[in-house]
C-alpha cells in the first residue's frame, strides 16, 4: 500500500514539474514576441550602427576622406593654452561640404537597415521611430569623422580614445527653407468698346495723367521697399537640440569640437615632436 502511494506521489511530482517547465517556456516565447527590441532591432542601436559606416568606408567608392580630392576646407585648429596635446577645432560645414557627407552616411545606413527583418514589419520596412536615431547617428558620425580628417590634415595624430572623447558644441544649422509662395492669378480686364473721336481724345488726356501718377507711385515704391533680410543660421548647444530643430542629413552644419586629444607630428616619416616642445599654431 505504501509503495503504491509513493509511486502515485512520484508521478504527481513529475507531472507538476513538467507543467511548470512548459509554462515557463511559454512565458519566454511570449516575452520575446512582445519585446519591441527584437534581435534585429537591437542591431540598430547606435553602437552597432557604427559597423554600417565601417562598411561604407570599406566600399570601393569610399576613399576614406570627407571631401573629394582629400583636401578639406573650412577647418581651424587651435591648441589649448597650457596644453601640448589638447586642441579645439572649428568646422565650417559649408566649406567642408558636410551636407554631402552626412547624406552619404545616412543613405548607406538606410540601405543596410532595409535588408534587416524588424519584428512586426514587412521585409524592407524600417520602424518609423528609428529614423530619428539614424539622423542623430549620421550627424554624430559626420562630425567626428570630420574632426579626425582635420587632425590628419594638420599633422595631429589622435590618441587611442580621442574619437570617443571629442565634445561637439556650438552646433549651427541653416535656416528652414521658406514656404512655397502661391502663384498670383492674372486679372482679366473686359475689352474696351469703340468710342467716338471726342471721347478718345478725352481718354488720351486722362491716360497721360494716370501714367504720371503711376510713375510717381512706382518711384515711391522703389524708395520705400527694403531688400529682403538674409535668413540667419540657428545656433544650438548640442547636436540633439539641432536635430530637434529640424536638421536632416543632406543639410550642412557647423560646430566646435573641444577636448580633441592628439600629438602634433611633423610628418609620417619624421616622427612625433617631444611632449615638452612648444607648438606654434
Secondary structure, DSSP 8 states (H G I E B T S, - for coil): -HHHHHHHHHHHHHHHHHHHHHHHHHHHHHHHHH-SS-HHHHTTSHHHHHHHHHHHHHSTT--S-SSTTS---SEEEEE-TT-SSEEEEEE-HHHHTHHHHHHHHHHHHHHHHTTS--TTS-TT---TTHHHHHHHHHHHHHHHHHHHHHHHHTTEEE-TTHHHH-EEEEEEE-----------------------HHHHHHHHHHHHHHHHHHHHHHHHHHHH---------EEESSHHHHHHTT--TTS-EEEEEEEEEEEEEEETTTEE--TTS----
